[in-house]
Each structure stands twice: as structure tokens, then as C-alpha cells.
Amino acid sequence: MSQKYNGSVKWMNGKKGYGFLIGPDGKDIFVHISGVESNSPLQEGQKVSYETALDRQGRTVAVNVRAAA
């Protein structure tokens, strides 16, 4: 089972389909729109929970991103 993290949306560009979250360590983490589990667009500053995975290039990215309850 993957570890879940809490963070917030740094910025998200719905037209381009990607953005960045701010992780619990304060570092940026890339998120692609395909990793977001919501029909509503993410908003700057919104609190989220997410897991991480490696993309095809071996970079850590956010997946299973959900608005925090």
C-alpha cells in the first residue's frame, strides 16, 4: 500500500494539464491532470492528499490526488 501525503496546490493550469503541489517537506511535486481524481479543477492553495509514483523518466510525481476532507 502506498503512503499518503498531505499538501497544497501551488498552481495548476487546466489548459496545459499540469501543475505543482507543495509537499509536507515544502518541496514542489509535479502533478499531471491524469493523476487528479476529481472532476473539479484544483485551485491554488487548496489542501489535497496524494500518493507518489515514478513517471516514465524516473521522476517522482503526485498521483491519486484528492481534495482534502
mmCIF file of the N, C-alpha and C atoms, coordinates in Angstrom:
data_MODEL
# 
_entry.id   MODEL 
# 
loop_
_atom_site.group_PDB 
_atom_site.id 
_atom_site.type_symbol 
_atom_site.label_atom_id 
_atom_site.label_alt_id 
_atom_site.label_comp_id 
_atom_site.label_asym_id 
_atom_site.label_entity_id 
_atom_site.label_seq_id 
_atom_site.pdbx_PDB_ins_code 
_atom_site.Cartn_x 
_atom_site.Cartn_y 
_atom_site.Cartn_z 
_atom_site.occupancy 
_atom_site.B_iso_or_equiv 
_atom_site.pdbx_formal_charge 
_atom_site.auth_seq_id 
_atom_site.auth_comp_id 
_atom_site.auth_asym_id 
_atom_site.auth_atom_id 
_atom_site.pdbx_PDB_model_num 
ATOM 1   N N  . MET A 1 1  ? 0.848   -1.193 0.000   1.00 0.00 ? 1  MET A N  1 
ATOM 2   C CA . MET A 1 1  ? 0.000   0.000  0.000   1.00 0.00 ? 1  MET A CA 1 
ATOM 3   C C  . MET A 1 1  ? 0.884   1.244  0.000   1.00 0.00 ? 1  MET A C  1 
ATOM 4   N N  . SER A 1 2  ? 0.538   2.220  -0.806  1.00 0.00 ? 2  SER A N  1 
ATOM 5   C CA . SER A 1 2  ? 1.302   3.460  -0.922  1.00 0.00 ? 2  SER A CA 1 
ATOM 6   C C  . SER A 1 2  ? 1.065   4.367  0.270   1.00 0.00 ? 2  SER A C  1 
ATOM 7   N N  . GLN A 1 3  ? 2.066   5.161  0.564   1.00 0.00 ? 3  GLN A N  1 
ATOM 8   C CA . GLN A 1 3  ? 1.933   6.135  1.636   1.00 0.00 ? 3  GLN A CA 1 
ATOM 9   C C  . GLN A 1 3  ? 1.187   7.353  1.121   1.00 0.00 ? 3  GLN A C  1 
ATOM 10  N N  . LYS A 1 4  ? 0.280   7.869  1.943   1.00 0.00 ? 4  LYS A N  1 
ATOM 11  C CA . LYS A 1 4  ? -0.452  9.084  1.577   1.00 0.00 ? 4  LYS A CA 1 
ATOM 12  C C  . LYS A 1 4  ? 0.230   10.290 2.202   1.00 0.00 ? 4  LYS A C  1 
ATOM 13  N N  . TYR A 1 5  ? 0.203   11.381 1.461   1.00 0.00 ? 5  TYR A N  1 
ATOM 14  C CA . TYR A 1 5  ? 0.792   12.637 1.906   1.00 0.00 ? 5  TYR A CA 1 
ATOM 15  C C  . TYR A 1 5  ? -0.276  13.718 1.876   1.00 0.00 ? 5  TYR A C  1 
ATOM 16  N N  . ASN A 1 6  ? -0.070  14.753 2.652   1.00 0.00 ? 6  ASN A N  1 
ATOM 17  C CA . ASN A 1 6  ? -0.932  15.935 2.627   1.00 0.00 ? 6  ASN A CA 1 
ATOM 18  C C  . ASN A 1 6  ? -0.100  17.105 2.135   1.00 0.00 ? 6  ASN A C  1 
ATOM 19  N N  . GLY A 1 7  ? -0.716  17.933 1.338   1.00 0.00 ? 7  GLY A N  1 
ATOM 20  C CA . GLY A 1 7  ? -0.035  19.104 0.811   1.00 0.00 ? 7  GLY A CA 1 
ATOM 21  C C  . GLY A 1 7  ? -1.049  20.119 0.346   1.00 0.00 ? 7  GLY A C  1 
ATOM 22  N N  . SER A 1 8  ? -0.597  21.035 -0.482  1.00 0.00 ? 8  SER A N  1 
ATOM 23  C CA . SER A 1 8  ? -1.499  22.040 -1.039  1.00 0.00 ? 8  SER A CA 1 
ATOM 24  C C  . SER A 1 8  ? -1.094  22.319 -2.480  1.00 0.00 ? 8  SER A C  1 
ATOM 25  N N  . VAL A 1 9  ? -2.024  22.886 -3.213  1.00 0.00 ? 9  VAL A N  1 
ATOM 26  C CA . VAL A 1 9  ? -1.789  23.192 -4.629  1.00 0.00 ? 9  VAL A CA 1 
ATOM 27  C C  . VAL A 1 9  ? -0.976  24.484 -4.717  1.00 0.00 ? 9  VAL A C  1 
ATOM 28  N N  . LYS A 1 10 ? 0.185   24.411 -5.349  1.00 0.00 ? 10 LYS A N  1 
ATOM 29  C CA . LYS A 1 10 ? 0.983   25.613 -5.590  1.00 0.00 ? 10 LYS A CA 1 
ATOM 30  C C  . LYS A 1 10 ? 0.372   26.356 -6.773  1.00 0.00 ? 10 LYS A C  1 
ATOM 31  N N  . TRP A 1 11 ? 0.170   25.647 -7.879  1.00 0.00 ? 11 TRP A N  1 
ATOM 32  C CA . TRP A 1 11 ? -0.546  26.173 -9.036  1.00 0.00 ? 11 TRP A CA 1 
ATOM 33  C C  . TRP A 1 11 ? -0.925  25.011 -9.939  1.00 0.00 ? 11 TRP A C  1 
ATOM 34  N N  . MET A 1 12 ? -1.987  25.217 -10.695 1.00 0.00 ? 12 MET A N  1 
ATOM 35  C CA . MET A 1 12 ? -2.476  24.196 -11.621 1.00 0.00 ? 12 MET A CA 1 
ATOM 36  C C  . MET A 1 12 ? -3.001  24.898 -12.853 1.00 0.00 ? 12 MET A C  1 
ATOM 37  N N  . ASN A 1 13 ? -2.558  24.455 -14.032 1.00 0.00 ? 13 ASN A N  1 
ATOM 38  C CA . ASN A 1 13 ? -3.023  25.017 -15.290 1.00 0.00 ? 13 ASN A CA 1 
ATOM 39  C C  . ASN A 1 13 ? -3.871  23.958 -15.985 1.00 0.00 ? 13 ASN A C  1 
ATOM 40  N N  . GLY A 1 14 ? -5.176  24.110 -15.915 1.00 0.00 ? 14 GLY A N  1 
ATOM 41  C CA . GLY A 1 14 ? -6.094  23.150 -16.510 1.00 0.00 ? 14 GLY A CA 1 
ATOM 42  C C  . GLY A 1 14 ? -5.962  23.041 -18.020 1.00 0.00 ? 14 GLY A C  1 
ATOM 43  N N  . LYS A 1 15 ? -5.619  24.144 -18.681 1.00 0.00 ? 15 LYS A N  1 
ATOM 44  C CA . LYS A 1 15 ? -5.471  24.112 -20.143 1.00 0.00 ? 15 LYS A CA 1 
ATOM 45  C C  . LYS A 1 15 ? -4.244  23.315 -20.568 1.00 0.00 ? 15 LYS A C  1 
ATOM 46  N N  . LYS A 1 16 ? -3.161  23.457 -19.811 1.00 0.00 ? 16 LYS A N  1 
ATOM 47  C CA . LYS A 1 16 ? -1.945  22.703 -20.122 1.00 0.00 ? 16 LYS A CA 1 
ATOM 48  C C  . LYS A 1 16 ? -1.991  21.298 -19.527 1.00 0.00 ? 16 LYS A C  1 
ATOM 49  N N  . GLY A 1 17 ? -2.798  21.106 -18.489 1.00 0.00 ? 17 GLY A N  1 
ATOM 50  C CA . GLY A 1 17 ? -2.972  19.778 -17.903 1.00 0.00 ? 17 GLY A CA 1 
ATOM 51  C C  . GLY A 1 17 ? -1.957  19.373 -16.859 1.00 0.00 ? 17 GLY A C  1 
ATOM 52  N N  . TYR A 1 18 ? -1.298  20.353 -16.274 1.00 0.00 ? 18 TYR A N  1 
ATOM 53  C CA . TYR A 1 18 ? -0.356  20.004 -15.213 1.00 0.00 ? 18 TYR A CA 1 
ATOM 54  C C  . TYR A 1 18 ? -0.185  21.160 -14.234 1.00 0.00 ? 18 TYR A C  1 
ATOM 55  N N  . GLY A 1 19 ? 0.524   20.873 -13.157 1.00 0.00 ? 19 GLY A N  1 
ATOM 56  C CA . GLY A 1 19 ? 0.801   21.882 -12.146 1.00 0.00 ? 19 GLY A CA 1 
ATOM 57  C C  . GLY A 1 19 ? 1.751   21.332 -11.105 1.00 0.00 ? 19 GLY A C  1 
ATOM 58  N N  . PHE A 1 20 ? 1.797   22.005 -9.959  1.00 0.00 ? 20 PHE A N  1 
ATOM 59  C CA . PHE A 1 20 ? 2.677   21.582 -8.876  1.00 0.00 ? 20 PHE A CA 1 
ATOM 60  C C  . PHE A 1 20 ? 1.951   21.666 -7.546  1.00 0.00 ? 20 PHE A C  1 
ATOM 61  N N  . LEU A 1 21 ? 2.271   20.709 -6.682  1.00 0.00 ? 21 LEU A N  1 
ATOM 62  C CA . LEU A 1 21 ? 1.796   20.716 -5.302  1.00 0.00 ? 21 LEU A CA 1 
ATOM 63  C C  . LEU A 1 21 ? 2.972   21.090 -4.418  1.00 0.00 ? 21 LEU A C  1 
ATOM 64  N N  . ILE A 1 22 ? 2.673   21.527 -3.210  1.00 0.00 ? 22 ILE A N  1 
ATOM 65  C CA . ILE A 1 22 ? 3.696   21.746 -2.198  1.00 0.00 ? 22 ILE A CA 1 
ATOM 66  C C  . ILE A 1 22 ? 3.533   20.614 -1.203  1.00 0.00 ? 22 ILE A C  1 
ATOM 67  N N  . GLY A 1 23 ? 4.559   19.783 -1.082  1.00 0.00 ? 23 GLY A N  1 
ATOM 68  C CA . GLY A 1 23 ? 4.516   18.628 -0.193  1.00 0.00 ? 23 GLY A CA 1 
ATOM 69  C C  . GLY A 1 23 ? 4.730   19.018 1.260   1.00 0.00 ? 23 GLY A C  1 
ATOM 70  N N  . PRO A 1 24 ? 4.608   18.046 2.169   1.00 0.00 ? 24 PRO A N  1 
ATOM 71  C CA . PRO A 1 24 ? 4.766   18.321 3.594   1.00 0.00 ? 24 PRO A CA 1 
ATOM 72  C C  . PRO A 1 24 ? 6.179   18.792 3.959   1.00 0.00 ? 24 PRO A C  1 
ATOM 73  N N  . ASP A 1 25 ? 7.151   18.478 3.106   1.00 0.00 ? 25 ASP A N  1 
ATOM 74  C CA . ASP A 1 25 ? 8.524   18.919 3.338   1.00 0.00 ? 25 ASP A CA 1 
ATOM 75  C C  . ASP A 1 25 ? 8.810   20.284 2.721   1.00 0.00 ? 25 ASP A C  1 
ATOM 76  N N  . GLY A 1 26 ? 7.774   20.893 2.091   1.00 0.00 ? 26 GLY A N  1 
ATOM 77  C CA . GLY A 1 26 ? 7.929   22.209 1.481   1.00 0.00 ? 26 GLY A CA 1 
ATOM 78  C C  . GLY A 1 26 ? 8.448   22.176 0.060   1.00 0.00 ? 26 GLY A C  1 
ATOM 79  N N  . LYS A 1 27 ? 8.728   20.983 -0.460  1.00 0.00 ? 27 LYS A N  1 
ATOM 80  C CA . LYS A 1 27 ? 9.245   20.866 -1.824  1.00 0.00 ? 27 LYS A CA 1 
ATOM 81  C C  . LYS A 1 27 ? 8.095   20.752 -2.819  1.00 0.00 ? 27 LYS A C  1 
ATOM 82  N N  . ASP A 1 28 ? 8.357   21.196 -4.052  1.00 0.00 ? 28 ASP A N  1 
ATOM 83  C CA . ASP A 1 28 ? 7.378   21.101 -5.133  1.00 0.00 ? 28 ASP A CA 1 
ATOM 84  C C  . ASP A 1 28 ? 7.331   19.682 -5.661  1.00 0.00 ? 28 ASP A C  1 
ATOM 85  N N  . ILE A 1 29 ? 6.137   19.237 -6.029  1.00 0.00 ? 29 ILE A N  1 
ATOM 86  C CA . ILE A 1 29 ? 5.973   17.942 -6.669  1.00 0.00 ? 29 ILE A CA 1 
ATOM 87  C C  . ILE A 1 29 ? 5.044   18.106 -7.867  1.00 0.00 ? 29 ILE A C  1 
ATOM 88  N N  . PHE A 1 30 ? 5.478   17.592 -9.003  1.00 0.00 ? 30 PHE A N  1 
ATOM 89  C CA . PHE A 1 30 ? 4.737   17.700 -10.256 1.00 0.00 ? 30 PHE A CA 1 
ATOM 90  C C  . PHE A 1 30 ? 3.465   16.874 -10.186 1.00 0.00 ? 30 PHE A C  1 
ATOM 91  N N  . VAL A 1 31 ? 2.382   17.394 -10.764 1.00 0.00 ? 31 VAL A N  1 
ATOM 92  C CA . VAL A 1 31 ? 1.136   16.632 -10.897 1.00 0.00 ? 31 VAL A CA 1 
ATOM 93  C C  . VAL A 1 31 ? 0.569   16.851 -12.296 1.00 0.00 ? 31 VAL A C  1 
ATOM 94  N N  . HIS A 1 32 ? 0.258   15.750 -12.959 1.00 0.00 ? 32 HIS A N  1 
ATOM 95  C CA . HIS A 1 32 ? -0.406  15.795 -14.265 1.00 0.00 ? 32 HIS A CA 1 
ATOM 96  C C  . HIS A 1 32 ? -1.890  15.629 -14.017 1.00 0.00 ? 32 HIS A C  1 
ATOM 97  N N  . ILE A 1 33 ? -2.714  16.213 -14.858 1.00 0.00 ? 33 ILE A N  1 
ATOM 98  C CA . ILE A 1 33 ? -4.166  16.162 -14.697 1.00 0.00 ? 33 ILE A CA 1 
ATOM 99  C C  . ILE A 1 33 ? -4.673  14.721 -14.611 1.00 0.00 ? 33 ILE A C  1 
ATOM 100 N N  . SER A 1 34 ? -3.978  13.776 -15.242 1.00 0.00 ? 34 SER A N  1 
ATOM 101 C CA . SER A 1 34 ? -4.385  12.370 -15.185 1.00 0.00 ? 34 SER A CA 1 
ATOM 102 C C  . SER A 1 34 ? -4.221  11.780 -13.789 1.00 0.00 ? 34 SER A C  1 
ATOM 103 N N  . GLY A 1 35 ? -3.438  12.444 -12.930 1.00 0.00 ? 35 GLY A N  1 
ATOM 104 C CA . GLY A 1 35 ? -3.235  11.983 -11.559 1.00 0.00 ? 35 GLY A CA 1 
ATOM 105 C C  . GLY A 1 35 ? -4.230  12.559 -10.571 1.00 0.00 ? 35 GLY A C  1 
ATOM 106 N N  . VAL A 1 36 ? -5.151  13.400 -11.054 1.00 0.00 ? 36 VAL A N  1 
ATOM 107 C CA . VAL A 1 36 ? -6.141  14.052 -10.189 1.00 0.00 ? 36 VAL A CA 1 
ATOM 108 C C  . VAL A 1 36 ? -7.447  13.272 -10.249 1.00 0.00 ? 36 VAL A C  1 
ATOM 109 N N  . GLU A 1 37 ? -7.957  12.890 -9.093  1.00 0.00 ? 37 GLU A N  1 
ATOM 110 C CA . GLU A 1 37 ? -9.198  12.116 -9.011  1.00 0.00 ? 37 GLU A CA 1 
ATOM 111 C C  . GLU A 1 37 ? -10.374 13.014 -8.648  1.00 0.00 ? 37 GLU A C  1 
ATOM 112 N N  . SER A 1 38 ? -10.623 13.990 -9.495  1.00 0.00 ? 38 SER A N  1 
ATOM 113 C CA . SER A 1 38 ? -11.721 14.919 -9.256  1.00 0.00 ? 38 SER A CA 1 
ATOM 114 C C  . SER A 1 38 ? -12.167 15.499 -10.583 1.00 0.00 ? 38 SER A C  1 
ATOM 115 N N  . ASN A 1 39 ? -13.446 15.766 -10.687 1.00 0.00 ? 39 ASN A N  1 
ATOM 116 C CA . ASN A 1 39 ? -13.954 16.435 -11.883 1.00 0.00 ? 39 ASN A CA 1 
ATOM 117 C C  . ASN A 1 39 ? -13.809 17.945 -11.766 1.00 0.00 ? 39 ASN A C  1 
ATOM 118 N N  . SER A 1 40 ? -13.609 18.431 -10.553 1.00 0.00 ? 40 SER A N  1 
ATOM 119 C CA . SER A 1 40 ? -13.450 19.863 -10.316 1.00 0.00 ? 40 SER A CA 1 
ATOM 120 C C  . SER A 1 40 ? -11.980 20.235 -10.432 1.00 0.00 ? 40 SER A C  1 
ATOM 121 N N  . PRO A 1 41 ? -11.674 21.361 -11.036 1.00 0.00 ? 41 PRO A N  1 
ATOM 122 C CA . PRO A 1 41 ? -10.268 21.780 -11.134 1.00 0.00 ? 41 PRO A CA 1 
ATOM 123 C C  . PRO A 1 41 ? -9.695  22.119 -9.766  1.00 0.00 ? 41 PRO A C  1 
ATOM 124 N N  . LEU A 1 42 ? -8.416  21.827 -9.605  1.00 0.00 ? 42 LEU A N  1 
ATOM 125 C CA . LEU A 1 42 ? -7.735  22.182 -8.362  1.00 0.00 ? 42 LEU A CA 1 
ATOM 126 C C  . LEU A 1 42 ? -7.457  23.682 -8.360  1.00 0.00 ? 42 LEU A C  1 
ATOM 127 N N  . GLN A 1 43 ? -7.562  24.276 -7.204  1.00 0.00 ? 43 GLN A N  1 
ATOM 128 C CA . GLN A 1 43 ? -7.360  25.712 -7.052  1.00 0.00 ? 43 GLN A CA 1 
ATOM 129 C C  . GLN A 1 43 ? -6.099  25.992 -6.236  1.00 0.00 ? 43 GLN A C  1 
ATOM 130 N N  . GLU A 1 44 ? -5.419  27.061 -6.553  1.00 0.00 ? 44 GLU A N  1 
ATOM 131 C CA . GLU A 1 44 ? -4.232  27.470 -5.821  1.00 0.00 ? 44 GLU A CA 1 
ATOM 132 C C  . GLU A 1 44 ? -4.545  27.568 -4.332  1.00 0.00 ? 44 GLU A C  1 
ATOM 133 N N  . GLY A 1 45 ? -3.699  26.957 -3.499  1.00 0.00 ? 45 GLY A N  1 
ATOM 134 C CA . GLY A 1 45 ? -3.868  26.995 -2.052  1.00 0.00 ? 45 GLY A CA 1 
ATOM 135 C C  . GLY A 1 45 ? -4.758  25.897 -1.495  1.00 0.00 ? 45 GLY A C  1 
ATOM 136 N N  . GLN A 1 46 ? -5.451  25.166 -2.372  1.00 0.00 ? 46 GLN A N  1 
ATOM 137 C CA . GLN A 1 46 ? -6.352  24.106 -1.921  1.00 0.00 ? 46 GLN A CA 1 
ATOM 138 C C  . GLN A 1 46 ? -5.558  22.979 -1.255  1.00 0.00 ? 46 GLN A C  1 
ATOM 139 N N  . LYS A 1 47 ? -6.064  22.466 -0.138  1.00 0.00 ? 47 LYS A N  1 
ATOM 140 C CA . LYS A 1 47 ? -5.440  21.351 0.562   1.00 0.00 ? 47 LYS A CA 1 
ATOM 141 C C  . LYS A 1 47 ? -5.797  20.056 -0.153  1.00 0.00 ? 47 LYS A C  1 
ATOM 142 N N  . VAL A 1 48 ? -4.806  19.182 -0.324  1.00 0.00 ? 48 VAL A N  1 
ATOM 143 C CA . VAL A 1 48 ? -5.007  17.922 -1.024  1.00 0.00 ? 48 VAL A CA 1 
ATOM 144 C C  . VAL A 1 48 ? -4.282  16.785 -0.296  1.00 0.00 ? 48 VAL A C  1 
ATOM 145 N N  . SER A 1 49 ? -4.697  15.569 -0.601  1.00 0.00 ? 49 SER A N  1 
ATOM 146 C CA . SER A 1 49 ? -3.950  14.382 -0.201  1.00 0.00 ? 49 SER A CA 1 
ATOM 147 C C  . SER A 1 49 ? -3.541  13.694 -1.494  1.00 0.00 ? 49 SER A C  1 
ATOM 148 N N  . TYR A 1 50 ? -2.433  12.977 -1.459  1.00 0.00 ? 50 TYR A N  1 
ATOM 149 C CA . TYR A 1 50 ? -1.918  12.341 -2.669  1.00 0.00 ? 50 TYR A CA 1 
ATOM 150 C C  . TYR A 1 50 ? -0.948  11.224 -2.316  1.00 0.00 ? 50 TYR A C  1 
ATOM 151 N N  . GLU A 1 51 ? -0.642  10.431 -3.315  1.00 0.00 ? 51 GLU A N  1 
ATOM 152 C CA . GLU A 1 51 ? 0.393   9.414  -3.224  1.00 0.00 ? 51 GLU A CA 1 
ATOM 153 C C  . GLU A 1 51 ? 1.454   9.782  -4.263  1.00 0.00 ? 51 GLU A C  1 
ATOM 154 N N  . THR A 1 52 ? 2.565   9.083  -4.257  1.00 0.00 ? 52 THR A N  1 
ATOM 155 C CA . THR A 1 52 ? 3.601   9.362  -5.247  1.00 0.00 ? 52 THR A CA 1 
ATOM 156 C C  . THR A 1 52 ? 3.898   8.123  -6.070  1.00 0.00 ? 52 THR A C  1 
ATOM 157 N N  . ALA A 1 53 ? 4.417   8.345  -7.261  1.00 0.00 ? 53 ALA A N  1 
ATOM 158 C CA . ALA A 1 53 ? 4.834   7.285  -8.168  1.00 0.00 ? 53 ALA A CA 1 
ATOM 159 C C  . ALA A 1 53 ? 5.972   7.832  -9.016  1.00 0.00 ? 53 ALA A C  1 
ATOM 160 N N  . LEU A 1 54 ? 6.622   6.945  -9.741  1.00 0.00 ? 54 LEU A N  1 
ATOM 161 C CA . LEU A 1 54 ? 7.664   7.363  -10.673 1.00 0.00 ? 54 LEU A CA 1 
ATOM 162 C C  . LEU A 1 54 ? 7.079   7.428  -12.071 1.00 0.00 ? 54 LEU A C  1 
ATOM 163 N N  . ASP A 1 55 ? 7.405   8.506  -12.802 1.00 0.00 ? 55 ASP A N  1 
ATOM 164 C CA . ASP A 1 55 ? 6.936   8.598  -14.187 1.00 0.00 ? 55 ASP A CA 1 
ATOM 165 C C  . ASP A 1 55 ? 7.890   7.826  -15.099 1.00 0.00 ? 55 ASP A C  1 
ATOM 166 N N  . ARG A 1 56 ? 7.669   7.890  -16.402 1.00 0.00 ? 56 ARG A N  1 
ATOM 167 C CA . ARG A 1 56 ? 8.486   7.134  -17.358 1.00 0.00 ? 56 ARG A CA 1 
ATOM 168 C C  . ARG A 1 56 ? 9.965   7.529  -17.347 1.00 0.00 ? 56 ARG A C  1 
ATOM 169 N N  . GLN A 1 57 ? 10.233  8.762  -16.930 1.00 0.00 ? 57 GLN A N  1 
ATOM 170 C CA . GLN A 1 57 ? 11.621  9.229  -16.864 1.00 0.00 ? 57 GLN A CA 1 
ATOM 171 C C  . GLN A 1 57 ? 12.244  9.001  -15.491 1.00 0.00 ? 57 GLN A C  1 
ATOM 172 N N  . GLY A 1 58 ? 11.499  8.366  -14.565 1.00 0.00 ? 58 GLY A N  1 
ATOM 173 C CA . GLY A 1 58 ? 12.033  8.078  -13.239 1.00 0.00 ? 58 GLY A CA 1 
ATOM 174 C C  . GLY A 1 58 ? 11.883  9.214  -12.241 1.00 0.00 ? 58 GLY A C  1 
ATOM 175 N N  . ARG A 1 59 ? 11.084  10.231 -12.586 1.00 0.00 ? 59 ARG A N  1 
ATOM 176 C CA . ARG A 1 59 ? 10.862  11.363 -11.671 1.00 0.00 ? 59 ARG A CA 1 
ATOM 177 C C  . ARG A 1 59 ? 9.676   11.062 -10.765 1.00 0.00 ? 59 ARG A C  1 
ATOM 178 N N  . THR A 1 60 ? 9.735   11.544 -9.542  1.00 0.00 ? 60 THR A N  1 
ATOM 179 C CA . THR A 1 60 ? 8.622   11.385 -8.609  1.00 0.00 ? 60 THR A CA 1 
ATOM 180 C C  . THR A 1 60 ? 7.525   12.369 -8.951  1.00 0.00 ? 60 THR A C  1 
ATOM 181 N N  . VAL A 1 61 ? 6.287   11.864 -9.081  1.00 0.00 ? 61 VAL A N  1 
ATOM 182 C CA . VAL A 1 61 ? 5.130   12.692 -9.399  1.00 0.00 ? 61 VAL A CA 1 
ATOM 183 C C  . VAL A 1 61 ? 3.993   12.351 -8.444  1.00 0.00 ? 61 VAL A C  1 
ATOM 184 N N  . ALA A 1 62 ? 3.049   13.264 -8.306  1.00 0.00 ? 62 ALA A N  1 
ATOM 185 C CA . ALA A 1 62 ? 1.872   13.039 -7.465  1.00 0.00 ? 62 ALA A CA 1 
ATOM 186 C C  . ALA A 1 62 ? 0.810   12.282 -8.263  1.00 0.00 ? 62 ALA A C  1 
ATOM 187 N N  . VAL A 1 63 ? 0.178   11.297 -7.623  1.00 0.00 ? 63 VAL A N  1 
ATOM 188 C CA . VAL A 1 63 ? -0.911  10.532 -8.229  1.00 0.00 ? 63 VAL A CA 1 
ATOM 189 C C  . VAL A 1 63 ? -2.022  10.378 -7.195  1.00 0.00 ? 63 VAL A C  1 
ATOM 190 N N  . ASN A 1 64 ? -3.178  9.977  -7.655  1.00 0.00 ? 64 ASN A N  1 
ATOM 191 C CA . ASN A 1 64 ? -4.340  9.788  -6.763  1.00 0.00 ? 64 ASN A CA 1 
ATOM 192 C C  . ASN A 1 64 ? -4.584  11.035 -5.912  1.00 0.00 ? 64 ASN A C  1 
ATOM 193 N N  . VAL A 1 65 ? -4.485  12.194 -6.551  1.00 0.00 ? 65 VAL A N  1 
ATOM 194 C CA . VAL A 1 65 ? -4.650  13.473 -5.857  1.00 0.00 ? 65 VAL A CA 1 
ATOM 195 C C  . VAL A 1 65 ? -6.130  13.725 -5.606  1.00 0.00 ? 65 VAL A C  1 
ATOM 196 N N  . ARG A 1 66 ? -6.459  14.017 -4.348  1.00 0.00 ? 66 ARG A N  1 
ATOM 197 C CA . ARG A 1 66 ? -7.844  14.286 -3.955  1.00 0.00 ? 66 ARG A CA 1 
ATOM 198 C C  . ARG A 1 66 ? -7.880  15.533 -3.070  1.00 0.00 ? 66 ARG A C  1 
ATOM 199 N N  . ALA A 1 67 ? -8.986  16.253 -3.159  1.00 0.00 ? 67 ALA A N  1 
ATOM 200 C CA . ALA A 1 67 ? -9.177  17.381 -2.247  1.00 0.00 ? 67 ALA A CA 1 
ATOM 201 C C  . ALA A 1 67 ? -9.240  16.832 -0.827  1.00 0.00 ? 67 ALA A C  1 
ATOM 202 N N  . ALA A 1 68 ? -8.550  17.473 0.099   1.00 0.00 ? 68 ALA A N  1 
ATOM 203 C CA . ALA A 1 68 ? -8.532  17.018 1.489   1.00 0.00 ? 68 ALA A CA 1 
ATOM 204 C C  . ALA A 1 68 ? -9.903  17.267 2.123   1.00 0.00 ? 68 ALA A C  1 
ATOM 205 N N  . ALA A 1 69 ? -10.290 16.325 2.949   1.00 0.00 ? 69 ALA A N  1 
ATOM 206 C CA . ALA A 1 69 ? -11.599 16.436 3.623   1.00 0.00 ? 69 ALA A CA 1 
ATOM 207 C C  . ALA A 1 69 ? -11.523 17.368 4.807   1.00 0.00 ? 69 ALA A C  1 
# 
